[in-house]
Amino acid sequence: MKIYTDEELAQLLDKDIFHTISEVADQLGVDCYVVGGYVRDIFLQRPSNDIDVVVVGSGIEVASALKQRLGKKAHLSVFRNFGTAQVKFKNTEVEFVGARKESYNHDSRKPIVEDGTLEDDQNRRDFTINAMAICLNANRFGELVDPFYGIEDLEDGIIRTPLDPDITFSDDPLRMLRCIRFATQLRFLIDDETFDALERNAERIKIISGERIKDELNKIMMTPTPSRGFVDLHRCGLLRLILPELTAMDIVETTNGRSHKNNFYHTLEVLDNICKHTDNLWLRWAALLHDVGKPRSKRWDPAIGWTFHNHNIIGAKMVPQIFRRLSLPLDMKMKYVQKLVDLHMRPIVIADDVVTDSAVRRLMNDAGDDIDDLICLCEADITSKNEIRKKMFLENFRMVREKLADLKEKDYKRLLQPVIDGNEIMEMFHLKPSREVGELKKVLKDAVLDNRVENEREPLMQLLMEKARKMGLL
């Protein structure tokens, strides 16, 4: 970050939009300030086109006057119920609000709002780094107003609340998630007193909707190292209320001197691994949830130790419940995550054995267009501290990728479905949709996938008739 003088800030705000806002505010005789994230990002030297302006008076009145000044190319939206207005001009959005002070009822995060001063408005801000303001009036243009020393917290990499954190978080519990999200995005530390308040107020998150929680979680997920956020969520007690399925994995049991790994921290390592290779939010969600079925499937077997049989199947069944609770989409995105959770063990089994064409064909058939994402997830899942075993897996996955490329080149995807389909089977043997039809289809499909017969009508018909005779259908 860089520290700027007021003169330097004035130069950085030397843009037509800020000077026009300045002229409009002076003409109306009101004080106005650019505030919040735009100011913070100036010091962090991060680009931003979203501008928040606080007016000590009517924000709607200033926004309306600005629209008149900018002409037809500007678009004005007024939200009278909230006392705000937005002006869009070219690639810039300016949000106007009147300075206000807020009070809250215990059972709601919707504030009771009154007109206030700039000081009142800064007091209600969530964090010191978001409470800085720069004056836009001509006689003080570029002057920084920083009553809570947000600049120092930016320099030190600290997230803290302007006022008592217990009041800040209790009033609006969503701020607890925003606290952790900002710390994760900026790679900052949370002030000790602020973190203690997160722990004390964690239960208040229950009044926040899944929709709001989901938005903050997705922003944490899209950071370069989301594990930082999930560790903080876990430490302060929020994660057990939001995603108890994850906190259930933070346990290591030992029997007869044999322990299993901590699947919570393994999962976070897999998540960070996959973030190095993809910005696909839903592939990141698949990484977060890939082992979520392990606590329910864990068993002790005296012969082989700890087992997690079918944890992928159990985990896949848990995905819709989690998505529904967090208001995540229940469409193809959820089905995509569910499929990857279900299939994530398959490439590992292949990579742990001889990589055969038959096994890879079956994997291609089941994964479909998501095969590359599945392999990416499985490579991220290699967190073994045994470097020899890790190297072996990565080498075998390289071979899997090569076979995938080879089979794709030969257009096996087109050939994977037998030329005799279920409709023809039903017509041929006068059957309705039933277990028998599924069994006959499976015989043909297995034969094609295993390359035991050519995907041609004559050899498949011969195989079909043999099976039908054994089943007593002829």
DODRENDO-199341 format. One line per field, with one value per residue (C-alpha): x, y, z; chain; residue in one letter. Coordinates in nm, 3 decimals, decimal comma. Layout:
// residues N
u <- [X|...];
v <- [Y|...];
w <- [Z|...];
chain <- [A|...];
res <- [A|...];
// end
This chain:
// residues 474
u <- [0,000|0,099|0,033|-0,088|-0,104|-0,429|-0,270|-0,185|-0,537|-0,675|-0,463|-0,583|-0,943|-0,871|-1,140|-1,438|-1,689|-1,550|-1,522|-1,880|-2,005|-1,808|-1,969|-2,321|-2,271|-2,135|-2,423|-2,671|-2,478|-2,413|-2,096|-2,016|-1,746|-1,630|-1,622|-1,574|-1,416|-1,319|-1,109|-0,957|-0,864|-0,692|-0,440|-0,414|-0,357|-0,639|-0,860|-1,228|-1,517|-1,777|-1,792|-1,986|-2,062|-2,205|-2,392|-2,461|-2,811|-3,010|-2,812|-3,106|-3,109|-2,736|-2,772|-3,065|-2,869|-2,566|-2,784|-2,909|-2,552|-2,423|-2,712|-2,867|-2,565|-2,616|-2,876|-3,038|-3,197|-3,369|-3,447|-3,657|-3,734|-3,361|-3,281|-3,026|-2,972|-2,733|-2,592|-2,436|-2,217|-2,000|-1,808|-1,861|-2,129|-2,177|-2,395|-2,532|-2,667|-2,743|-2,527|-2,714|-2,701|-2,845|-2,992|-3,101|-3,354|-3,203|-3,404|-3,324|-3,028|-3,248|-3,152|-3,371|-3,228|-3,212|-3,040|-2,693|-2,355|-2,044|-1,922|-2,246|-2,203|-1,844|-1,941|-2,184|-1,923|-1,817|-1,436|-1,183|-1,037|-1,385|-1,462|-1,226|-1,371|-1,228|-1,400|-1,520|-1,623|-1,404|-1,262|-1,150|-1,116|-0,893|-0,894|-0,887|-1,116|-0,994|-1,117|-1,045|-0,692|-0,790|-0,466|-0,262|-0,468|-0,414|-0,040|-0,039|-0,271|-0,534|-0,913|-1,086|-1,422|-1,449|-1,653|-1,721|-1,704|-1,969|-2,218|-2,102|-2,149|-2,462|-2,633|-2,557|-2,423|-2,343|-2,047|-1,885|-1,865|-1,754|-1,478|-1,340|-1,396|-1,196|-0,918|-0,903|-0,920|-0,660|-0,449|-0,491|-0,507|-0,813|-0,748|-0,758|-1,041|-1,241|-1,180|-1,287|-1,614|-1,662|-1,650|-1,889|-2,144|-2,123|-2,473|-2,616|-2,544|-2,866|-3,075|-2,891|-3,045|-2,871|-2,868|-2,650|-2,423|-2,379|-2,266|-1,989|-1,881|-1,854|-1,632|-1,407|-1,405|-1,286|-0,977|-0,634|-0,611|-0,964|-0,830|-0,740|-1,107|-1,230|-0,974|-1,092|-1,458|-1,378|-1,173|-1,443|-1,729|-1,915|-1,838|-2,016|-2,331|-2,295|-2,133|-2,134|-2,054|-1,705|-1,634|-1,734|-1,418|-1,188|-1,114|-0,836|-0,915|-0,657|-0,721|-0,451|-0,194|-0,326|-0,467|-0,640|-0,554|-0,742|-0,983|-1,079|-0,729|-0,673|-0,984|-0,855|-0,523|-0,709|-0,913|-0,601|-0,435|-0,721|-0,734|-0,387|-0,535|-0,894|-1,128|-1,430|-1,633|-1,820|-1,505|-1,381|-1,705|-1,650|-1,303|-1,448|-1,713|-1,529|-1,469|-1,775|-1,911|-1,611|-1,741|-2,055|-1,865|-1,572|-1,521|-1,242|-1,141|-0,889|-0,742|-0,673|-0,727|-0,953|-1,181|-1,411|-1,592|-1,846|-1,773|-1,798|-2,153|-2,258|-2,101|-2,278|-2,613|-2,529|-2,458|-2,824|-2,898|-2,601|-2,684|-3,048|-2,955|-2,711|-2,943|-2,685|-2,830|-3,014|-2,966|-2,691|-2,425|-2,535|-2,552|-2,200|-2,065|-2,258|-2,115|-1,755|-1,796|-1,942|-1,670|-1,363|-1,234|-1,253|-0,943|-0,747|-0,829|-0,718|-0,398|-0,319|-0,331|-0,243|-0,399|-0,607|-0,804|-1,114|-1,104|-1,043|-1,328|-1,566|-1,448|-1,498|-1,847|-1,950|-1,783|-1,883|-1,779|-1,656|-1,374|-1,095|-1,233|-1,255|-0,891|-0,795|-0,980|-0,809|-0,463|-0,540|-0,645|-0,289|-0,167|0,047|0,360|0,523|0,702|0,762|0,391|0,294|0,527|0,385|0,027|0,111|0,291|-0,007|-0,244|-0,025|-0,078|-0,453|-0,452|-0,258|-0,503|-0,794|-0,642|-0,577|-0,930|-1,083|-0,876|-1,015|-1,365|-1,453|-1,714|-1,927|-1,880|-1,941|-2,318|-2,409|-2,583|-2,874|-3,057|-3,318|-3,616|-3,518|-3,465|-3,815|-3,970|-3,775|-3,873|-4,213|-4,097|-4,192|-3,925|-3,800|-3,504|-3,477|-3,429|-3,160|-2,982|-2,979|-2,854|-2,576|-2,451|-2,413|-2,261|-2,006|-1,903|-1,845|-1,662|-1,437|-1,374|-1,480|-1,690|-1,704|-1,980|-2,158|-2,505|-2,425|-2,189|-2,401|-2,720|-2,555|-2,452|-2,802|-2,971|-2,741|-2,826|-3,197|-3,199|-3,028|-3,293|-3,575|-3,693|-3,673];
v <- [0,000|0,363|0,658|0,972|1,332|1,526|1,699|1,364|1,236|1,543|1,455|1,093|1,221|1,459|1,303|1,465|1,262|1,377|1,741|1,732|1,583|1,856|2,133|1,989|1,951|2,305|2,439|2,265|2,378|2,028|1,848|1,526|1,261|0,956|0,674|0,305|0,056|0,310|0,503|0,184|0,064|0,392|0,322|-0,045|0,067|-0,153|-0,038|0,025|0,169|0,144|0,473|0,534|0,894|1,013|1,342|1,534|1,600|1,430|1,183|1,149|1,525|1,529|1,222|1,382|1,704|1,503|1,320|1,655|1,782|1,466|1,456|1,168|0,936|0,906|0,673|0,749|0,491|0,611|0,385|0,610|0,340|0,318|0,686|0,599|0,667|0,539|0,715|0,507|0,697|0,521|0,251|0,413|0,358|0,615|0,525|0,822|0,805|1,064|1,053|0,859|0,700|0,358|0,159|-0,204|-0,438|-0,761|-0,989|-0,814|-0,681|-0,413|-0,082|0,199|0,490|0,861|1,151|1,206|1,372|1,241|1,125|0,929|0,771|0,669|0,527|0,285|0,145|-0,216|-0,185|0,094|0,034|0,097|0,402|0,650|0,939|1,192|1,530|1,627|1,988|2,238|2,411|2,076|1,861|1,560|1,600|1,263|1,216|0,910|0,919|0,550|0,535|0,310|0,407|0,256|-0,064|-0,083|-0,045|-0,312|-0,549|-0,550|-0,589|-0,420|-0,252|0,126|0,091|-0,190|-0,511|-0,681|-0,410|-0,404|-0,780|-0,815|-0,532|-0,686|-1,043|-1,054|-0,831|-1,133|-1,309|-0,987|-0,958|-1,299|-1,241|-0,915|-1,078|-1,361|-1,138|-0,890|-1,150|-0,940|-1,053|-0,999|-0,785|-0,994|-0,799|-0,817|-1,192|-1,250|-1,073|-1,310|-1,601|-1,435|-1,344|-1,646|-1,768|-1,440|-1,567|-1,769|-1,462|-1,422|-1,581|-1,857|-1,625|-1,368|-1,634|-1,793|-1,464|-1,420|-1,785|-1,762|-1,455|-1,644|-1,941|-1,719|-1,593|-1,741|-1,916|-1,979|-2,207|-1,891|-1,797|-2,145|-2,176|-1,844|-1,947|-2,269|-2,104|-1,852|-2,104|-1,977|-2,279|-2,527|-2,318|-2,268|-2,592|-2,843|-3,116|-2,965|-2,922|-3,287|-3,376|-3,201|-3,510|-3,767|-4,099|-4,355|-4,725|-4,980|-4,713|-4,641|-4,298|-4,161|-3,817|-3,500|-3,480|-3,117|-2,982|-3,228|-3,083|-2,728|-2,833|-2,987|-2,666|-2,448|-2,689|-2,666|-2,286|-2,275|-2,421|-2,299|-2,005|-2,235|-2,166|-2,496|-2,702|-2,529|-2,627|-2,985|-2,974|-2,838|-3,111|-3,405|-3,584|-3,457|-3,814|-3,945|-3,887|-4,090|-4,372|-4,407|-4,757|-4,942|-5,270|-5,465|-5,621|-5,304|-5,010|-4,711|-4,726|-4,477|-4,710|-4,538|-4,195|-4,056|-4,193|-4,071|-3,731|-3,697|-3,756|-3,480|-3,217|-3,125|-3,078|-2,843|-2,648|-2,611|-2,484|-2,226|-2,115|-2,234|-2,316|-2,648|-2,668|-2,817|-2,651|-2,858|-3,173|-3,098|-3,075|-3,387|-3,580|-3,483|-3,575|-3,910|-3,987|-3,843|-4,185|-4,343|-4,185|-4,251|-4,621|-4,623|-4,430|-4,673|-4,967|-5,045|-4,773|-4,973|-4,848|-5,020|-4,839|-4,502|-4,558|-4,627|-4,315|-4,106|-4,248|-4,169|-3,827|-3,703|-3,346|-3,299|-3,553|-3,292|-3,118|-3,455|-3,533|-3,181|-3,248|-3,583|-3,436|-3,168|-3,450|-3,585|-3,442|-3,736|-3,642|-3,954|-3,797|-4,134|-4,224|-3,872|-3,888|-4,229|-4,100|-3,790|-4,002|-4,237|-3,943|-3,818|-4,156|-4,131|-3,789|-3,929|-4,216|-3,972|-3,758|-4,067|-4,202|-3,861|-3,839|-4,176|-4,039|-4,312|-4,085|-4,132|-4,509|-4,555|-4,593|-4,930|-4,907|-5,111|-4,893|-4,951|-4,865|-5,128|-5,386|-5,320|-5,351|-5,667|-5,855|-5,687|-5,539|-5,225|-5,017|-5,262|-5,424|-5,675|-5,395|-5,237|-5,570|-5,627|-5,270|-5,321|-5,636|-5,447|-5,140|-5,339|-5,529|-5,205|-5,031|-5,333|-5,357|-5,725|-5,672|-5,408|-5,151|-5,297|-5,441|-5,804|-5,893|-5,697|-5,870|-6,208|-6,109|-5,974|-6,297|-6,509|-6,299|-6,298|-6,682|-6,707|-6,472|-6,682|-6,410|-6,634];
w <- [0,000|-0,026|0,204|0,022|0,137|0,092|-0,208|-0,365|-0,295|-0,472|-0,774|-0,767|-0,763|-1,050|-1,268|-1,435|-1,233|-0,895|-1,000|-1,131|-0,802|-0,621|-0,824|-0,774|-0,396|-0,360|-0,567|-0,334|-0,026|0,118|0,226|0,043|0,072|-0,119|0,138|0,201|-0,035|-0,300|-0,048|0,095|-0,254|-0,337|-0,062|-0,157|-0,518|-0,644|-0,933|-0,860|-1,060|-0,782|-0,593|-0,269|-0,180|0,152|0,153|0,475|0,353|0,075|-0,132|-0,372|-0,435|-0,521|-0,745|-0,932|-0,985|-1,106|-1,360|-1,492|-1,523|-1,702|-1,949|-2,145|-2,120|-1,745|-1,590|-1,253|-1,022|-0,703|-0,406|-0,182|0,073|0,148|0,094|-0,175|-0,544|-0,808|-1,112|-1,389|-1,632|-1,889|-1,693|-1,353|-1,089|-0,812|-0,514|-0,313|0,041|0,304|0,618|0,881|1,220|1,289|1,577|1,578|1,733|1,865|1,635|1,307|1,111|0,952|1,112|1,236|1,038|1,121|0,948|1,091|1,057|0,880|1,222|1,275|0,935|0,998|1,338|1,171|0,928|0,971|0,982|1,027|0,681|0,536|0,755|0,583|0,384|0,137|0,103|-0,245|-0,174|-0,357|-0,049|0,106|-0,207|-0,131|0,249|0,428|0,729|0,922|1,284|1,354|1,209|0,921|0,745|1,027|1,015|0,639|0,696|0,967|0,780|1,057|1,046|1,340|1,405|1,458|1,777|2,026|1,815|2,028|1,934|1,571|1,528|1,738|1,549|1,208|1,234|0,861|0,950|1,115|0,778|0,610|0,871|0,779|0,408|0,410|0,613|0,356|0,048|0,174|0,361|0,678|1,039|1,257|1,566|1,886|2,047|1,725|1,695|2,054|1,969|1,673|1,917|2,162|1,896|1,664|1,754|1,617|1,264|1,294|1,204|0,872|0,560|0,368|0,068|0,250|0,399|0,057|-0,098|0,160|0,142|-0,237|-0,206|0,037|-0,203|-0,489|-0,304|-0,388|-0,046|0,086|0,363|0,557|0,574|0,665|0,943|1,088|1,049|1,235|1,511|1,600|1,597|1,290|1,071|1,300|1,257|0,881|0,761|1,047|0,794|0,761|1,130|1,182|0,988|1,238|1,443|1,456|1,621|1,729|1,784|1,856|1,789|1,438|1,351|1,044|0,905|0,995|0,704|0,774|0,720|0,435|0,267|0,304|0,150|-0,146|-0,182|-0,188|-0,433|-0,681|-0,654|-0,812|-1,131|-1,168|-1,107|-1,147|-0,832|-0,854|-0,896|-0,580|-0,405|-0,519|-0,361|-0,035|-0,018|-0,175|0,158|0,344|0,369|0,563|0,921|0,844|0,671|0,913|1,051|1,234|1,073|1,285|0,972|0,774|1,011|0,953|0,647|0,476|0,234|0,007|0,156|-0,199|-0,240|0,105|0,038|-0,299|-0,124|0,126|-0,142|-0,216|0,156|0,193|-0,124|-0,018|0,330|0,191|-0,092|-0,346|-0,690|-0,713|-1,090|-1,304|-1,087|-0,789|-1,003|-1,129|-0,772|-0,674|-0,970|-0,892|-0,525|-0,628|-0,885|-0,713|-0,601|-0,946|-1,106|-0,785|-0,808|-1,171|-1,091|-0,809|-1,050|-1,410|-1,625|-1,875|-2,174|-2,039|-1,702|-1,866|-2,113|-1,825|-1,647|-1,961|-2,002|-1,643|-1,614|-1,959|-2,034|-1,677|-1,707|-1,713|-1,403|-1,227|-1,299|-1,180|-0,851|-0,806|-0,865|-0,605|-0,369|-0,356|-0,026|0,088|0,280|0,133|-0,163|-0,336|-0,322|-0,426|-0,726|-0,824|-0,816|-1,020|-1,278|-1,304|-1,338|-1,622|-1,788|-1,728|-1,897|-2,192|-2,235|-2,211|-2,486|-2,698|-2,657|-2,727|-3,045|-3,153|-3,086|-2,839|-2,682|-2,991|-2,974|-2,601|-2,636|-2,793|-3,132|-2,988|-2,737|-2,467|-2,689|-2,942|-2,665|-2,525|-2,870|-2,952|-2,636|-2,577|-2,247|-2,056|-1,874|-1,614|-1,439|-1,726|-1,982|-1,763|-1,730|-2,108|-2,170|-1,914|-2,087|-2,414|-2,254|-2,053|-2,364|-2,557|-2,271|-2,216|-2,590|-2,592|-2,903|-3,173|-3,134|-3,436|-3,473|-3,557|-3,267|-3,018|-3,135|-3,086|-2,730|-2,661|-2,770|-2,555|-2,249|-2,329|-2,348|-2,008|-1,864|-2,013|-2,247|-2,556];
chain <- [A|A|A|A|A|A|A|A|A|A|A|A|A|A|A|A|A|A|A|A|A|A|A|A|A|A|A|A|A|A|A|A|A|A|A|A|A|A|A|A|A|A|A|A|A|A|A|A|A|A|A|A|A|A|A|A|A|A|A|A|A|A|A|A|A|A|A|A|A|A|A|A|A|A|A|A|A|A|A|A|A|A|A|A|A|A|A|A|A|A|A|A|A|A|A|A|A|A|A|A|A|A|A|A|A|A|A|A|A|A|A|A|A|A|A|A|A|A|A|A|A|A|A|A|A|A|A|A|A|A|A|A|A|A|A|A|A|A|A|A|A|A|A|A|A|A|A|A|A|A|A|A|A|A|A|A|A|A|A|A|A|A|A|A|A|A|A|A|A|A|A|A|A|A|A|A|A|A|A|A|A|A|A|A|A|A|A|A|A|A|A|A|A|A|A|A|A|A|A|A|A|A|A|A|A|A|A|A|A|A|A|A|A|A|A|A|A|A|A|A|A|A|A|A|A|A|A|A|A|A|A|A|A|A|A|A|A|A|A|A|A|A|A|A|A|A|A|A|A|A|A|A|A|A|A|A|A|A|A|A|A|A|A|A|A|A|A|A|A|A|A|A|A|A|A|A|A|A|A|A|A|A|A|A|A|A|A|A|A|A|A|A|A|A|A|A|A|A|A|A|A|A|A|A|A|A|A|A|A|A|A|A|A|A|A|A|A|A|A|A|A|A|A|A|A|A|A|A|A|A|A|A|A|A|A|A|A|A|A|A|A|A|A|A|A|A|A|A|A|A|A|A|A|A|A|A|A|A|A|A|A|A|A|A|A|A|A|A|A|A|A|A|A|A|A|A|A|A|A|A|A|A|A|A|A|A|A|A|A|A|A|A|A|A|A|A|A|A|A|A|A|A|A|A|A|A|A|A|A|A|A|A|A|A|A|A|A|A|A|A|A|A|A|A|A|A|A|A|A|A|A|A|A|A|A|A|A|A|A|A|A|A|A|A|A|A|A|A|A|A|A|A|A|A|A|A|A|A|A|A|A|A|A|A|A|A|A|A|A|A|A|A|A|A];
res <- [M|K|I|Y|T|D|E|E|L|A|Q|L|L|D|K|D|I|F|H|T|I|S|E|V|A|D|Q|L|G|V|D|C|Y|V|V|G|G|Y|V|R|D|I|F|L|Q|R|P|S|N|D|I|D|V|V|V|V|G|S|G|I|E|V|A|S|A|L|K|Q|R|L|G|K|K|A|H|L|S|V|F|R|N|F|G|T|A|Q|V|K|F|K|N|T|E|V|E|F|V|G|A|R|K|E|S|Y|N|H|D|S|R|K|P|I|V|E|D|G|T|L|E|D|D|Q|N|R|R|D|F|T|I|N|A|M|A|I|C|L|N|A|N|R|F|G|E|L|V|D|P|F|Y|G|I|E|D|L|E|D|G|I|I|R|T|P|L|D|P|D|I|T|F|S|D|D|P|L|R|M|L|R|C|I|R|F|A|T|Q|L|R|F|L|I|D|D|E|T|F|D|A|L|E|R|N|A|E|R|I|K|I|I|S|G|E|R|I|K|D|E|L|N|K|I|M|M|T|P|T|P|S|R|G|F|V|D|L|H|R|C|G|L|L|R|L|I|L|P|E|L|T|A|M|D|I|V|E|T|T|N|G|R|S|H|K|N|N|F|Y|H|T|L|E|V|L|D|N|I|C|K|H|T|D|N|L|W|L|R|W|A|A|L|L|H|D|V|G|K|P|R|S|K|R|W|D|P|A|I|G|W|T|F|H|N|H|N|I|I|G|A|K|M|V|P|Q|I|F|R|R|L|S|L|P|L|D|M|K|M|K|Y|V|Q|K|L|V|D|L|H|M|R|P|I|V|I|A|D|D|V|V|T|D|S|A|V|R|R|L|M|N|D|A|G|D|D|I|D|D|L|I|C|L|C|E|A|D|I|T|S|K|N|E|I|R|K|K|M|F|L|E|N|F|R|M|V|R|E|K|L|A|D|L|K|E|K|D|Y|K|R|L|L|Q|P|V|I|D|G|N|E|I|M|E|M|F|H|L|K|P|S|R|E|V|G|E|L|K|K|V|L|K|D|A|V|L|D|N|R|V|E|N|E|R|E|P|L|M|Q|L|L|M|E|K|A|R|K|M|G|L|L];
// end
